[in-house]
């Protein structure tokens, strides 16, 4: 005879990503020109190359926000 308590037990809690792991990427959509898409089609992994180019750009440029300059 069962009491039904076994059915009420919650499954064990799953652990998250944990410390020391790479931060998760954010999913977004982006509209690009046909020329830009054709250029990146020449690379094996288009998303990785686009990410590299964008990261290099914002790491090497300064931006102004509300009059204060800061380097990203």
JOHU-V145597 format. One record per residue. N is the residue number from 1. PHI is phi in whole degrees, 0 to 359 (NA if undefined). Layout:
# JOHU-V145597
n=N phi=PHI
n=N phi=PHI
This chain:
# JOHU-V145597
n=1 phi=NA
n=2 phi=255
n=3 phi=266
n=4 phi=88
n=5 phi=292
n=6 phi=301
n=7 phi=287
n=8 phi=274
n=9 phi=291
n=10 phi=282
n=11 phi=294
n=12 phi=299
n=13 phi=287
n=14 phi=280
n=15 phi=281
n=16 phi=280
n=17 phi=293
n=18 phi=83
n=19 phi=287
n=20 phi=85
n=21 phi=267
n=22 phi=293
n=23 phi=294
n=24 phi=293
n=25 phi=277
n=26 phi=261
n=27 phi=275
n=28 phi=211
n=29 phi=245
n=30 phi=215
n=31 phi=265
n=32 phi=237
n=33 phi=290
n=34 phi=299
n=35 phi=297
n=36 phi=295
n=37 phi=296
n=38 phi=298
n=39 phi=298
n=40 phi=285
n=41 phi=294
n=42 phi=286
n=43 phi=262
n=44 phi=297
n=45 phi=240
n=46 phi=297
n=47 phi=296
n=48 phi=296
n=49 phi=295
n=50 phi=299
n=51 phi=297
n=52 phi=298
n=53 phi=296
n=54 phi=296
n=55 phi=296
n=56 phi=300
n=57 phi=297
n=58 phi=285
n=59 phi=283
n=60 phi=257
n=61 phi=234
n=62 phi=259
n=63 phi=231
n=64 phi=256
n=65 phi=222
n=66 phi=53
n=67 phi=85
n=68 phi=261
n=69 phi=272
n=70 phi=210
n=71 phi=261
n=72 phi=272
